[in-house]
């Protein structure tokens, strides 16, 4: 989940001309935590993703767009 999430988050914030402080106030997520998310050092929980998507006024899927999810191994049927 780490692949492009940090890029999508940063792009969404910048497209809305929001500073980290603005997003922090709107989402109630600390600036240091947001910096960690945008740098790819940390991955937000599902609950935090919802807070961020609400603060950015975008669907959560927009933040996850292009992010590769882990695939379950396929089992062969006999």
JOHUWO-V581630 format. One record per backbone hydrogen bond with DSSP energy under -0.5 kcal/mol. NH is the residue of the N-H (numbers start at 1). CO is the residue of the C=O. E is the energy in kcal/mol with one decimal. If there is no record, write none. Layout:
[[NH CO E] [NH CO E]]
This chain:
[[6 2 -0.6] [8 4 -2.6] [9 5 -2.6] [10 6 -2.0] [11 7 -2.6] [12 8 -2.5] [13 9 -2.1] [14 10 -2.6] [15 11 -2.6] [16 12 -1.0] [17 14 -1.8] [18 13 -2.2] [23 19 -2.4] [24 20 -2.4] [25 21 -2.4] [26 22 -2.3] [27 23 -2.6] [28 24 -2.0] [29 24 -0.8] [34 30 -2.4] [35 31 -2.6] [36 32 -1.8] [37 33 -2.2] [38 34 -2.8] [39 35 -1.8] [40 36 -0.7] [40 37 -0.7] [41 36 -1.5] [42 36 -1.6] [49 45 -2.4] [50 46 -1.8] [51 47 -1.9] [52 48 -2.7] [53 49 -2.7] [54 50 -2.3] [55 51 -2.4] [56 52 -2.4] [57 53 -0.7] [58 53 -2.5] [62 59 -1.7] [63 59 -0.7] [63 60 -0.7] [64 60 -1.3] [65 61 -0.8] [67 64 -2.5] [68 66 -0.5]]
